[in-house]
Amino acid sequence: MRDEELIVEFALTLLDHPGLDLEEIAALLVRRVGPERMLEFAAQNLADRGELRGALFDAAVERVMRVVLALRDAQD
């Protein structure tokens, strides 16, 4: 999934759950996309950090947060 697609998915999840914080939205998104995408997100995140191991779900959520925060910071 490209970063642009990830942002759209994040925005749609945020619209469905407006009262949650960003990390909770990211966790919902990771649960919703399924195990293959979760693995993809985790692998990308661990590669970005230069690590070989990490908790799958947590690493996937962190990847979503990194993409969202990078876009937010780029707009400032």
All heavy atoms as a GROMACS GRO file, in nm:
protein
  598
    1MET      N    1   0.085  -0.117   0.000
    1MET     CA    2   0.000   0.000   0.000
    1MET      C    3   0.089   0.123   0.000
    1MET      O    4   0.179   0.136   0.082
    1MET     CB    5  -0.089  -0.002   0.125
    1MET     CG    6  -0.179   0.117   0.139
    1MET     SD    7  -0.285   0.113   0.288
    1MET     CE    8  -0.401  -0.012   0.247
    2ARG      N    9   0.065   0.211  -0.093
    2ARG     CA   10   0.142   0.336  -0.099
    2ARG      C   11   0.101   0.426   0.017
    2ARG      O   12  -0.007   0.415   0.073
    2ARG     CB   13   0.115   0.405  -0.232
    2ARG     CG   14   0.167   0.328  -0.351
    2ARG     CD   15   0.151   0.402  -0.483
    2ARG     NE   16   0.065   0.519  -0.476
    2ARG     CZ   17  -0.042   0.537  -0.553
    2ARG    NH1   18  -0.077   0.446  -0.640
    2ARG    NH2   19  -0.114   0.647  -0.544
    3ASP      N   20   0.191   0.519   0.050
    3ASP     CA   21   0.164   0.612   0.161
    3ASP      C   22   0.037   0.691   0.138
    3ASP      O   23  -0.040   0.717   0.231
    3ASP     CB   24   0.282   0.707   0.181
    3ASP     CG   25   0.404   0.637   0.240
    3ASP    OD1   26   0.393   0.519   0.279
    3ASP    OD2   27   0.509   0.702   0.247
    4GLU      N   28   0.011   0.730   0.014
    4GLU     CA   29  -0.110   0.808  -0.018
    4GLU      C   30  -0.236   0.728   0.013
    4GLU      O   31  -0.334   0.780   0.066
    4GLU     CB   32  -0.110   0.851  -0.165
    4GLU     CG   33   0.000   0.947  -0.202
    4GLU     CD   34   0.133   0.878  -0.232
    4GLU    OE1   35   0.139   0.753  -0.238
    4GLU    OE2   36   0.233   0.951  -0.247
    5GLU      N   37  -0.233   0.599  -0.021
    5GLU     CA   38  -0.347   0.513   0.008
    5GLU      C   39  -0.364   0.493   0.158
    5GLU      O   40  -0.478   0.490   0.207
    5GLU     CB   41  -0.328   0.377  -0.060
    5GLU     CG   42  -0.328   0.384  -0.211
    5GLU     CD   43  -0.281   0.255  -0.276
    5GLU    OE1   44  -0.184   0.194  -0.225
    5GLU    OE2   45  -0.343   0.216  -0.377
    6LEU      N   46  -0.254   0.484   0.227
    6LEU     CA   47  -0.258   0.470   0.372
    6LEU      C   48  -0.322   0.593   0.436
    6LEU      O   49  -0.404   0.580   0.528
    6LEU     CB   50  -0.116   0.448   0.425
    6LEU     CG   51  -0.099   0.435   0.575
    6LEU    CD1   52  -0.181   0.320   0.630
    6LEU    CD2   53   0.048   0.418   0.609
    7ILE      N   54  -0.287   0.709   0.388
    7ILE     CA   55  -0.345   0.833   0.442
    7ILE      C   56  -0.496   0.837   0.419
    7ILE      O   57  -0.572   0.876   0.507
    7ILE     CB   58  -0.276   0.957   0.380
    7ILE    CG1   59  -0.131   0.966   0.425
    7ILE    CG2   60  -0.352   1.085   0.411
    7ILE    CD1   61  -0.113   0.984   0.575
    8VAL      N   62  -0.539   0.794   0.301
    8VAL     CA   63  -0.684   0.792   0.273
    8VAL      C   64  -0.754   0.695   0.368
    8VAL      O   65  -0.858   0.728   0.425
    8VAL     CB   66  -0.710   0.754   0.125
    8VAL    CG1   67  -0.858   0.725   0.100
    8VAL    CG2   68  -0.662   0.864   0.032
    9GLU      N   69  -0.697   0.576   0.385
    9GLU     CA   70  -0.755   0.478   0.478
    9GLU      C   71  -0.760   0.534   0.621
    9GLU      O   72  -0.857   0.515   0.693
    9GLU     CB   73  -0.676   0.348   0.476
    9GLU     CG   74  -0.693   0.269   0.349
    9GLU     CD   75  -0.833   0.214   0.331
    9GLU    OE1   76  -0.898   0.179   0.431
    9GLU    OE2   77  -0.877   0.206   0.216
   10PHE      N   78  -0.653   0.603   0.660
   10PHE     CA   79  -0.648   0.663   0.793
   10PHE      C   80  -0.758   0.768   0.807
   10PHE      O   81  -0.829   0.772   0.909
   10PHE     CB   82  -0.511   0.726   0.818
   10PHE     CG   83  -0.491   0.774   0.958
   10PHE    CD1   84  -0.441   0.689   1.055
   10PHE    CD2   85  -0.521   0.905   0.994
   10PHE    CE1   86  -0.423   0.733   1.186
   10PHE    CE2   87  -0.504   0.949   1.122
   10PHE     CZ   88  -0.455   0.864   1.219
   11ALA      N   89  -0.772   0.853   0.706
   11ALA     CA   90  -0.874   0.958   0.712
   11ALA      C   91  -1.015   0.898   0.721
   11ALA      O   92  -1.100   0.948   0.796
   11ALA     CB   93  -0.863   1.049   0.590
   12LEU      N   94  -1.040   0.793   0.646
   12LEU     CA   95  -1.172   0.729   0.651
   12LEU      C   96  -1.198   0.667   0.788
   12LEU      O   97  -1.309   0.676   0.842
   12LEU     CB   98  -1.184   0.622   0.542
   12LEU     CG   99  -1.186   0.676   0.399
   12LEU    CD1  100  -1.180   0.561   0.299
   12LEU    CD2  101  -1.309   0.763   0.376
   13THR      N  102  -1.097   0.607   0.847
   13THR     CA  103  -1.110   0.550   0.981
   13THR      C  104  -1.134   0.661   1.083
   13THR      O  105  -1.216   0.647   1.174
   13THR     CB  106  -0.985   0.467   1.017
   13THR    OG1  107  -0.964   0.368   0.916
   13THR    CG2  108  -1.001   0.399   1.151
   14LEU      N  109  -1.064   0.772   1.067
   14LEU     CA  110  -1.082   0.887   1.156
   14LEU      C  111  -1.225   0.942   1.147
   14LEU      O  112  -1.285   0.977   1.249
   14LEU     CB  113  -0.981   0.996   1.122
   14LEU     CG  114  -0.986   1.125   1.203
   14LEU    CD1  115  -0.962   1.096   1.350
   14LEU    CD2  116  -0.883   1.223   1.151
   15LEU      N  117  -1.280   0.947   1.026
   15LEU     CA  118  -1.418   0.994   1.010
   15LEU      C  119  -1.517   0.903   1.082
   15LEU      O  120  -1.617   0.950   1.135
   15LEU     CB  121  -1.453   1.003   0.862
   15LEU     CG  122  -1.389   1.118   0.785
   15LEU    CD1  123  -1.420   1.105   0.636
   15LEU    CD2  124  -1.437   1.252   0.838
   16ASP      N  125  -1.489   0.774   1.080
   16ASP     CA  126  -1.577   0.678   1.147
   16ASP      C  127  -1.565   0.683   1.299
   16ASP      O  128  -1.657   0.642   1.370
   16ASP     CB  129  -1.546   0.535   1.100
   16ASP     CG  130  -1.589   0.510   0.957
   16ASP    OD1  131  -1.672   0.586   0.904
   16ASP    OD2  132  -1.538   0.413   0.898
   17HIS      N  133  -1.450   0.729   1.350
   17HIS     CA  134  -1.423   0.730   1.495
   17HIS      C  135  -1.360   0.863   1.536
   17HIS      O  136  -1.243   0.867   1.578
   17HIS     CB  137  -1.329   0.614   1.531
   17HIS     CG  138  -1.378   0.482   1.484
   17HIS    ND1  139  -1.475   0.411   1.550
   17HIS    CD2  140  -1.344   0.407   1.376
   17HIS    CE1  141  -1.499   0.298   1.485
   17HIS    NE2  142  -1.421   0.293   1.378
   18PRO      N  143  -1.434   0.973   1.529
   18PRO     CA  144  -1.375   1.105   1.551
   18PRO      C  145  -1.326   1.132   1.693
   18PRO      O  146  -1.242   1.218   1.714
   18PRO     CB  147  -1.489   1.202   1.514
   18PRO     CG  148  -1.613   1.122   1.533
   18PRO     CD  149  -1.577   0.981   1.500
   19GLY      N  150  -1.371   1.058   1.791
   19GLY     CA  151  -1.332   1.085   1.929
   19GLY      C  152  -1.202   1.019   1.973
   19GLY      O  153  -1.154   1.043   2.083
   20LEU      N  154  -1.144   0.936   1.886
   20LEU     CA  155  -1.022   0.864   1.924
   20LEU      C  156  -0.897   0.944   1.892
   20LEU      O  157  -0.899   1.030   1.804
   20LEU     CB  158  -1.017   0.729   1.850
   20LEU     CG  159  -1.132   0.633   1.878
   20LEU    CD1  160  -1.114   0.506   1.797
   20LEU    CD2  161  -1.141   0.600   2.027
   21ASP      N  162  -0.788   0.914   1.964
   21ASP     CA  163  -0.662   0.982   1.932
   21ASP      C  164  -0.596   0.914   1.812
   21ASP      O  165  -0.641   0.809   1.765
   21ASP     CB  166  -0.570   0.991   2.053
   21ASP     CG  167  -0.516   0.857   2.100
   21ASP    OD1  168  -0.505   0.763   2.020
   21ASP    OD2  169  -0.483   0.846   2.219
   22LEU      N  170  -0.490   0.974   1.762
   22LEU     CA  171  -0.427   0.926   1.639
   22LEU      C  172  -0.375   0.783   1.649
   22LEU      O  173  -0.389   0.704   1.555
   22LEU     CB  174  -0.314   1.020   1.598
   22LEU     CG  175  -0.354   1.162   1.560
   22LEU    CD1  176  -0.231   1.243   1.520
   22LEU    CD2  177  -0.456   1.162   1.449
   23GLU      N  178  -0.317   0.748   1.763
   23GLU     CA  179  -0.264   0.612   1.778
   23GLU      C  180  -0.376   0.508   1.782
   23GLU      O  181  -0.362   0.398   1.728
   23GLU     CB  182  -0.176   0.601   1.902
   23GLU     CG  183  -0.100   0.470   1.907
   23GLU     CD  184   0.012   0.469   2.009
   23GLU    OE1  185   0.043   0.573   2.068
   23GLU    OE2  186   0.066   0.360   2.030
   24GLU      N  187  -0.487   0.543   1.844
   24GLU     CA  188  -0.602   0.452   1.846
   24GLU      C  189  -0.658   0.434   1.705
   24GLU      O  190  -0.698   0.323   1.667
   24GLU     CB  191  -0.710   0.503   1.941
   24GLU     CG  192  -0.670   0.498   2.087
   24GLU     CD  193  -0.766   0.571   2.177
   24GLU    OE1  194  -0.815   0.680   2.139
   24GLU    OE2  195  -0.792   0.520   2.287
   25ILE      N  196  -0.661   0.541   1.627
   25ILE     CA  197  -0.705   0.533   1.488
   25ILE      C  198  -0.611   0.442   1.409
   25ILE      O  199  -0.655   0.357   1.331
   25ILE     CB  200  -0.712   0.673   1.424
   25ILE    CG1  201  -0.815   0.760   1.495
   25ILE    CG2  202  -0.741   0.664   1.274
   25ILE    CD1  203  -0.957   0.714   1.484
   26ALA      N  204  -0.481   0.459   1.430
   26ALA     CA  205  -0.382   0.376   1.361
   26ALA      C  206  -0.402   0.228   1.396
   26ALA      O  207  -0.395   0.142   1.309
   26ALA     CB  208  -0.241   0.421   1.396
   27ALA      N  209  -0.428   0.199   1.523
   27ALA     CA  210  -0.450   0.060   1.566
   27ALA      C  211  -0.575   0.002   1.501
   27ALA      O  212  -0.574  -0.113   1.455
   27ALA     CB  213  -0.460   0.053   1.718
   28LEU      N  214  -0.682   0.080   1.494
   28LEU     CA  215  -0.803   0.033   1.427
   28LEU      C  216  -0.777   0.005   1.279
   28LEU      O  217  -0.823  -0.095   1.224
   28LEU     CB  218  -0.915   0.137   1.439
   28LEU     CG  219  -0.986   0.146   1.573
   28LEU    CD1  220  -1.084   0.263   1.573
   28LEU    CD2  221  -1.060   0.016   1.602
   29LEU      N  222  -0.702   0.094   1.216
   29LEU     CA  223  -0.669   0.075   1.075
   29LEU      C  224  -0.590  -0.053   1.054
   29LEU      O  225  -0.621  -0.131   0.964
   29LEU     CB  226  -0.590   0.196   1.023
   29LEU     CG  227  -0.531   0.183   0.885
   29LEU    CD1  228  -0.640   0.168   0.780
   29LEU    CD2  229  -0.442   0.301   0.852
   30VAL      N  230  -0.491  -0.077   1.137
   30VAL     CA  231  -0.410  -0.198   1.124
   30VAL      C  232  -0.496  -0.323   1.142
   30VAL      O  233  -0.483  -0.420   1.067
   30VAL     CB  234  -0.292  -0.196   1.224
   30VAL    CG1  235  -0.224  -0.332   1.231
   30VAL    CG2  236  -0.192  -0.089   1.184
   31ARG      N  237  -0.586  -0.320   1.238
   31ARG     CA  238  -0.677  -0.435   1.257
   31ARG      C  239  -0.766  -0.454   1.135
   31ARG      O  240  -0.795  -0.567   1.096
   31ARG     CB  241  -0.762  -0.414   1.382
   31ARG     CG  242  -0.688  -0.434   1.510
   31ARG     CD  243  -0.782  -0.429   1.631
   31ARG     NE  244  -0.705  -0.434   1.753
   31ARG     CZ  245  -0.676  -0.328   1.827
   31ARG    NH1  246  -0.717  -0.208   1.791
   31ARG    NH2  247  -0.604  -0.341   1.937
   32ARG      N  248  -0.810  -0.347   1.077
   32ARG     CA  249  -0.905  -0.354   0.965
   32ARG      C  250  -0.841  -0.402   0.835
   32ARG      O  251  -0.906  -0.469   0.757
   32ARG     CB  252  -0.970  -0.217   0.943
   32ARG     CG  253  -1.090  -0.223   0.850
   32ARG     CD  254  -1.163  -0.094   0.841
   32ARG     NE  255  -1.087  -0.007   0.752
   32ARG     CZ  256  -1.098   0.123   0.748
   32ARG    NH1  257  -1.179   0.184   0.829
   32ARG    NH2  258  -1.029   0.194   0.662
   33VAL      N  259  -0.715  -0.370   0.812
   33VAL     CA  260  -0.654  -0.406   0.683
   33VAL      C  261  -0.616  -0.552   0.674
   33VAL      O  262  -0.589  -0.601   0.564
   33VAL     CB  263  -0.532  -0.317   0.650
   33VAL    CG1  264  -0.573  -0.172   0.635
   33VAL    CG2  265  -0.421  -0.333   0.750
   34GLY      N  266  -0.609  -0.623   0.784
   34GLY     CA  267  -0.583  -0.765   0.781
   34GLY      C  268  -0.437  -0.801   0.799
   34GLY      O  269  -0.348  -0.715   0.800
   35PRO      N  270  -0.411  -0.932   0.812
   35PRO     CA  271  -0.276  -0.978   0.848
   35PRO      C  272  -0.170  -0.952   0.741
   35PRO      O  273  -0.055  -0.926   0.775
   35PRO     CB  274  -0.294  -1.127   0.873
   35PRO     CG  275  -0.426  -1.164   0.817
   35PRO     CD  276  -0.508  -1.040   0.809
   36GLU      N  277  -0.204  -0.959   0.615
   36GLU     CA  278  -0.103  -0.936   0.510
   36GLU      C  279  -0.053  -0.792   0.510
   36GLU      O  280   0.066  -0.766   0.501
   36GLU     CB  281  -0.158  -0.974   0.374
   36GLU     CG  282  -0.174  -1.123   0.356
   36GLU     CD  283  -0.228  -1.160   0.220
   36GLU    OE1  284  -0.215  -1.080   0.125
   36GLU    OE2  285  -0.282  -1.272   0.208
   37ARG      N  286  -0.146  -0.699   0.520
   37ARG     CA  287  -0.107  -0.557   0.524
   37ARG      C  288  -0.036  -0.525   0.655
   37ARG      O  289   0.056  -0.445   0.657
   37ARG     CB  290  -0.228  -0.465   0.507
   37ARG     CG  291  -0.295  -0.473   0.375
   37ARG     CD  292  -0.209  -0.410   0.268
   37ARG     NE  293  -0.276  -0.432   0.141
   37ARG     CZ  294  -0.267  -0.354   0.039
   37ARG    NH1  295  -0.193  -0.247   0.044
   37ARG    NH2  296  -0.330  -0.382  -0.072
   38MET      N  297  -0.080  -0.587   0.765
   38MET     CA  298  -0.013  -0.564   0.892
   38MET      C  299   0.133  -0.606   0.882
   38MET      O  300   0.222  -0.534   0.926
   38MET     CB  301  -0.081  -0.643   1.005
   38MET     CG  302  -0.018  -0.616   1.141
   38MET     SD  303  -0.079  -0.713   1.283
   38MET     CE  304  -0.238  -0.768   1.240
   39LEU      N  305   0.156  -0.721   0.821
   39LEU     CA  306   0.293  -0.769   0.802
   39LEU      C  307   0.372  -0.672   0.713
   39LEU      O  308   0.488  -0.642   0.742
   39LEU     CB  309   0.291  -0.909   0.741
   39LEU     CG  310   0.427  -0.973   0.718
   39LEU    CD1  311   0.504  -0.986   0.848
   39LEU    CD2  312   0.408  -1.110   0.654
   40GLU      N  313   0.308  -0.623   0.608
   40GLU     CA  314   0.373  -0.525   0.519
   40GLU      C  315   0.412  -0.399   0.595
   40GLU      O  316   0.525  -0.350   0.583
   40GLU     CB  317   0.278  -0.491   0.404
   40GLU     CG  318   0.328  -0.386   0.310
   40GLU     CD  319   0.222  -0.344   0.208
   40GLU    OE1  320   0.136  -0.427   0.171
   40GLU    OE2  321   0.223  -0.227   0.167
   41PHE      N  322   0.319  -0.346   0.674
   41PHE     CA  323   0.347  -0.225   0.751
   41PHE      C  324   0.460  -0.248   0.851
   41PHE      O  325   0.550  -0.165   0.866
   41PHE     CB  326   0.224  -0.177   0.827
   41PHE     CG  327   0.110  -0.129   0.742
   41PHE    CD1  328  -0.017  -0.120   0.796
   41PHE    CD2  329   0.128  -0.092   0.611
   41PHE    CE1  330  -0.124  -0.074   0.721
   41PHE    CE2  331   0.021  -0.047   0.534
   41PHE     CZ  332  -0.105  -0.038   0.589
   42ALA      N  333   0.454  -0.360   0.921
   42ALA     CA  334   0.556  -0.391   1.021
   42ALA      C  335   0.693  -0.405   0.956
   42ALA      O  336   0.793  -0.354   1.006
   42ALA     CB  337   0.520  -0.518   1.097
   43ALA      N  338   0.698  -0.475   0.842
   43ALA     CA  339   0.825  -0.494   0.772
   43ALA      C  340   0.883  -0.360   0.726
   43ALA      O  341   1.004  -0.336   0.740
   43ALA     CB  342   0.806  -0.587   0.653
   44GLN      N  343   0.798  -0.272   0.674
   44GLN     CA  344   0.844  -0.140   0.631
   44GLN      C  345   0.898  -0.060   0.748
   44GLN      O  346   1.001   0.007   0.739
   44GLN     CB  347   0.732  -0.063   0.562
   44GLN     CG  348   0.695  -0.117   0.426
   44GLN     CD  349   0.570  -0.050   0.371
   44GLN    OE1  350   0.488   0.003   0.445
   44GLN    NE2  351   0.556  -0.055   0.241
   45ASN      N  352   0.827  -0.065   0.859
   45ASN     CA  353   0.868   0.010   0.977
   45ASN      C  354   1.001  -0.042   1.032
   45ASN      O  355   1.091   0.036   1.064
   45ASN     CB  356   0.761   0.004   1.085
   45ASN     CG  357   0.790   0.097   1.199
   45ASN    OD1  358   0.819   0.214   1.179
   45ASN    ND2  359   0.787   0.045   1.320
   46LEU      N  360   1.013  -0.174   1.044
   46LEU     CA  361   1.137  -0.230   1.096
   46LEU      C  362   1.253  -0.201   1.002
   46LEU      O  363   1.365  -0.175   1.048
   46LEU     CB  364   1.121  -0.380   1.121
   46LEU     CG  365   1.024  -0.416   1.234
   46LEU    CD1  366   1.001  -0.566   1.238
   46LEU    CD2  367   1.074  -0.366   1.368
   47ALA      N  368   1.230  -0.203   0.872
   47ALA     CA  369   1.334  -0.170   0.776
   47ALA      C  370   1.376  -0.023   0.791
   47ALA      O  371   1.496   0.009   0.788
   47ALA     CB  372   1.287  -0.196   0.634
   48ASP      N  373   1.279   0.065   0.809
   48ASP     CA  374   1.310   0.207   0.829
   48ASP      C  375   1.395   0.229   0.954
   48ASP      O  376   1.482   0.315   0.956
   48ASP     CB  377   1.182   0.290   0.841
   48ASP     CG  378   1.106   0.303   0.711
   48ASP    OD1  379   1.162   0.271   0.605
   48ASP    OD2  380   0.988   0.346   0.717
   49ARG      N  381   1.368   0.150   1.057
   49ARG     CA  382   1.441   0.162   1.184
   49ARG      C  383   1.571   0.081   1.185
   49ARG      O  384   1.647   0.091   1.281
   49ARG     CB  385   1.353   0.118   1.300
   49ARG     CG  386   1.238   0.212   1.323
   49ARG     CD  387   1.145   0.177   1.435
   49ARG     NE  388   1.180   0.065   1.519
   49ARG     CZ  389   1.094   0.005   1.600
   49ARG    NH1  390   0.970   0.045   1.607
   49ARG    NH2  391   1.132  -0.096   1.677
   50GLY      N  392   1.592  -0.001   1.082
   50GLY     CA  393   1.713  -0.083   1.076
   50GLY      C  394   1.712  -0.196   1.177
   50GLY      O  395   1.817  -0.238   1.225
   51GLU      N  396   1.595  -0.247   1.207
   51GLU     CA  397   1.581  -0.356   1.304
   51GLU      C  398   1.536  -0.483   1.233
   51GLU      O  399   1.469  -0.478   1.131
   51GLU     CB  400   1.481  -0.318   1.412
   51GLU     CG  401   1.526  -0.198   1.495
   51GLU     CD  402   1.427  -0.161   1.604
   51GLU    OE1  403   1.332  -0.236   1.628
   51GLU    OE2  404   1.447  -0.054   1.663
   52LEU      N  405   1.570  -0.595   1.291
   52LEU     CA  406   1.532  -0.723   1.232
   52LEU      C  407   1.411  -0.785   1.300
   52LEU      O  408   1.342  -0.867   1.239
   52LEU     CB  409   1.649  -0.822   1.240
   52LEU     CG  410   1.773  -0.782   1.162
   52LEU    CD1  411   1.885  -0.882   1.188
   52LEU    CD2  412   1.742  -0.774   1.014
   53ARG      N  413   1.384  -0.745   1.424
   53ARG     CA  414   1.274  -0.806   1.499
   53ARG      C  415   1.193  -0.698   1.570
   53ARG      O  416   1.245  -0.595   1.609
   53ARG     CB  417   1.327  -0.903   1.604
   53ARG     CG  418   1.393  -1.023   1.547
   53ARG     CD  419   1.433  -1.116   1.656
   53ARG     NE  420   1.502  -1.230   1.598
   53ARG     CZ  421   1.552  -1.327   1.667
   53ARG    NH1  422   1.543  -1.325   1.798
   53ARG    NH2  423   1.611  -1.426   1.607
   54GLY      N  424   1.067  -0.731   1.590
   54GLY     CA  425   0.981  -0.643   1.666
   54GLY      C  426   0.842  -0.703   1.674
   54GLY      O  427   0.809  -0.796   1.599
   55ALA      N  428   0.762  -0.654   1.764
   55ALA     CA  429   0.624  -0.701   1.777
   55ALA      C  430   0.546  -0.659   1.653
   55ALA      O  431   0.545  -0.540   1.616
   55ALA     CB  432   0.560  -0.642   1.902
   56LEU      N  433   0.484  -0.754   1.587
   56LEU     CA  434   0.419  -0.731   1.459
   56LEU      C  435   0.315  -0.619   1.465
   56LEU      O  436   0.323  -0.522   1.389
   56LEU     CB  437   0.354  -0.862   1.411
   56LEU     CG  438   0.280  -0.858   1.279
   56LEU    CD1  439   0.377  -0.828   1.166
   56LEU    CD2  440   0.208  -0.989   1.255
   57PHE      N  441   0.218  -0.630   1.554
   57PHE     CA  442   0.111  -0.531   1.561
   57PHE      C  443   0.166  -0.394   1.596
   57PHE      O  444   0.133  -0.294   1.531
   57PHE     CB  445   0.004  -0.574   1.662
   57PHE     CG  446  -0.113  -0.481   1.667
   57PHE    CD1  447  -0.211  -0.485   1.570
   57PHE    CD2  448  -0.125  -0.389   1.769
   57PHE    CE1  449  -0.319  -0.397   1.573
   57PHE    CE2  450  -0.231  -0.301   1.774
   57PHE     CZ  451  -0.329  -0.306   1.676
   58ASP      N  452   0.251  -0.387   1.698
   58ASP     CA  453   0.307  -0.259   1.741
   58ASP      C  454   0.389  -0.193   1.631
   58ASP      O  455   0.381  -0.071   1.610
   58ASP     CB  456   0.393  -0.276   1.866
   58ASP     CG  457   0.311  -0.318   1.988
   58ASP    OD1  458   0.189  -0.296   1.988
   58ASP    OD2  459   0.371  -0.372   2.082
   59ALA      N  460   0.467  -0.272   1.559
   59ALA     CA  461   0.548  -0.218   1.450
   59ALA      C  462   0.460  -0.168   1.336
   59ALA      O  463   0.489  -0.066   1.274
   59ALA     CB  464   0.647  -0.322   1.399
   60ALA      N  465   0.349  -0.238   1.309
   60ALA     CA  466   0.256  -0.195   1.205
   60ALA      C  467   0.188  -0.064   1.242
   60ALA      O  468   0.176   0.028   1.160
   60ALA     CB  469   0.153  -0.304   1.178
   61VAL      N  470   0.145  -0.054   1.367
   61VAL     CA  471   0.082   0.071   1.414
   61VAL      C  472   0.182   0.185   1.406
   61VAL      O  473   0.149   0.296   1.363
   61VAL     CB  474   0.026   0.053   1.557
   61VAL    CG1  475  -0.017   0.187   1.615
   61VAL    CG2  476  -0.091  -0.044   1.557
   62GLU      N  477   0.306   0.160   1.445
   62GLU     CA  478   0.408   0.264   1.439
   62GLU      C  479   0.430   0.311   1.295
   62GLU      O  480   0.450   0.430   1.270
   62GLU     CB  481   0.540   0.214   1.498
   62GLU     CG  482   0.645   0.322   1.505
   62GLU     CD  483   0.773   0.276   1.571
   62GLU    OE1  484   0.769   0.187   1.659
   62GLU    OE2  485   0.878   0.330   1.533
   63ARG      N  486   0.427   0.219   1.200
   63ARG     CA  487   0.443   0.257   1.058
   63ARG      C  488   0.331   0.352   1.015
   63ARG      O  489   0.356   0.453   0.950
   63ARG     CB  490   0.442   0.131   0.970
   63ARG     CG  491   0.432   0.157   0.823
   63ARG     CD  492   0.553   0.227   0.768
   63ARG     NE  493   0.535   0.250   0.624
   63ARG     CZ  494   0.610   0.330   0.553
   63ARG    NH1  495   0.710   0.392   0.609
   63ARG    NH2  496   0.586   0.346   0.427
   64VAL      N  497   0.209   0.320   1.052
   64VAL     CA  498   0.096   0.407   1.018
   64VAL      C  499   0.117   0.544   1.080
   64VAL      O  500   0.100   0.648   1.014
   64VAL     CB  501  -0.038   0.345   1.062
   64VAL    CG1  502  -0.153   0.443   1.043
   64VAL    CG2  503  -0.065   0.214   0.988
   65MET      N  504   0.157   0.548   1.206
   65MET     CA  505   0.179   0.675   1.274
   65MET      C  506   0.291   0.755   1.208
   65MET      O  507   0.280   0.877   1.192
   65MET     CB  508   0.211   0.652   1.422
   65MET     CG  509   0.093   0.603   1.503
   65MET     SD  510  -0.044   0.721   1.505
   65MET     CE  511   0.034   0.861   1.583
   66ARG      N  512   0.398   0.688   1.168
   66ARG     CA  513   0.510   0.758   1.102
   66ARG      C  514   0.464   0.825   0.973
   66ARG      O  515   0.501   0.939   0.945
   66ARG     CB  516   0.623   0.661   1.071
   66ARG     CG  517   0.706   0.622   1.189
   66ARG     CD  518   0.806   0.514   1.147
   66ARG     NE  519   0.895   0.480   1.254
   66ARG     CZ  520   1.024   0.512   1.256
   66ARG    NH1  521   1.079   0.575   1.156
   66ARG    NH2  522   1.098   0.478   1.359
   67VAL      N  523   0.385   0.754   0.893
   67VAL     CA  524   0.337   0.810   0.766
   67VAL      C  525   0.245   0.929   0.792
   67VAL      O  526   0.259   1.034   0.730
   67VAL     CB  527   0.266   0.702   0.683
   67VAL    CG1  528   0.196   0.762   0.562
   67VAL    CG2  529   0.365   0.595   0.638
   68VAL      N  530   0.153   0.913   0.886
   68VAL     CA  531   0.057   1.021   0.916
   68VAL      C  532   0.131   1.144   0.972
   68VAL      O  533   0.106   1.257   0.928
   68VAL     CB  534  -0.050   0.972   1.016
   68VAL    CG1  535  -0.132   1.088   1.071
   68VAL    CG2  536  -0.139   0.868   0.949
   69LEU      N  537   0.222   1.122   1.065
   69LEU     CA  538   0.293   1.236   1.124
   69LEU      C  539   0.389   1.301   1.025
   69LEU      O  540   0.407   1.424   1.028
   69LEU     CB  541   0.367   1.191   1.251
   69LEU     CG  542   0.276   1.146   1.365
   69LEU    CD1  543   0.358   1.094   1.482
   69LEU    CD2  544   0.181   1.256   1.409
   70ALA      N  545   0.448   1.224   0.937
   70ALA     CA  546   0.535   1.281   0.834
   70ALA      C  547   0.457   1.372   0.741
   70ALA      O  548   0.503   1.482   0.706
   70ALA     CB  549   0.604   1.171   0.754
   71LEU      N  550   0.337   1.331   0.705
   71LEU     CA  551   0.253   1.415   0.620
   71LEU      C  552   0.211   1.541   0.693
   71LEU      O  553   0.216   1.650   0.638
   71LEU     CB  554   0.129   1.338   0.573
   71LEU     CG  555   0.032   1.420   0.489
   71LEU    CD1  556   0.094   1.456   0.356
   71LEU    CD2  557  -0.097   1.343   0.469
   72ARG      N  558   0.174   1.526   0.819
   72ARG     CA  559   0.133   1.641   0.899
   72ARG      C  560   0.247   1.741   0.914
   72ARG      O  561   0.228   1.861   0.899
   72ARG     CB  562   0.084   1.596   1.036
   72ARG     CG  563   0.029   1.711   1.121
   72ARG     CD  564  -0.010   1.668   1.255
   72ARG     NE  565   0.111   1.641   1.333
   72ARG     CZ  566   0.112   1.607   1.460
   72ARG    NH1  567  -0.001   1.588   1.524
   72ARG    NH2  568   0.224   1.586   1.524
   73ASP      N  569   0.368   1.690   0.940
   73ASP     CA  570   0.484   1.777   0.956
   73ASP      C  571   0.522   1.845   0.825
   73ASP      O  572   0.569   1.959   0.825
   73ASP     CB  573   0.604   1.699   1.010
   73ASP     CG  574   0.582   1.654   1.154
   73ASP    OD1  575   0.489   1.707   1.221
   73ASP    OD2  576   0.656   1.564   1.199
   74ALA      N  577   0.501   1.779   0.714
   74ALA     CA  578   0.533   1.835   0.583
   74ALA      C  579   0.441   1.951   0.548
   74ALA      O  580   0.480   2.040   0.472
   74ALA     CB  581   0.525   1.727   0.475
   75GLN      N  582   0.322   1.950   0.604
   75GLN     CA  583   0.225   2.057   0.575
   75GLN      C  584   0.246   2.180   0.661
   75GLN      O  585   0.190   2.285   0.634
   75GLN     CB  586   0.083   2.005   0.592
   75GLN     CG  587   0.046   1.902   0.488
   75GLN     CD  588  -0.096   1.852   0.506
   75GLN    OE1  589  -0.163   1.883   0.603
   75GLN    NE2  590  -0.140   1.774   0.410
   76ASP      N  591   0.323   2.168   0.768
   76ASP     CA  592   0.346   2.283   0.857
   76ASP      C  593   0.443   2.381   0.801
   76ASP      O  594   0.520   2.378   0.724
   76ASP     CB  595   0.397   2.234   0.994
   76ASP     CG  596   0.285   2.169   1.074
   76ASP    OD1  597   0.168   2.196   1.045
   76ASP    OD2  598   0.317   2.091   1.165
   0.00000   0.00000   0.00000
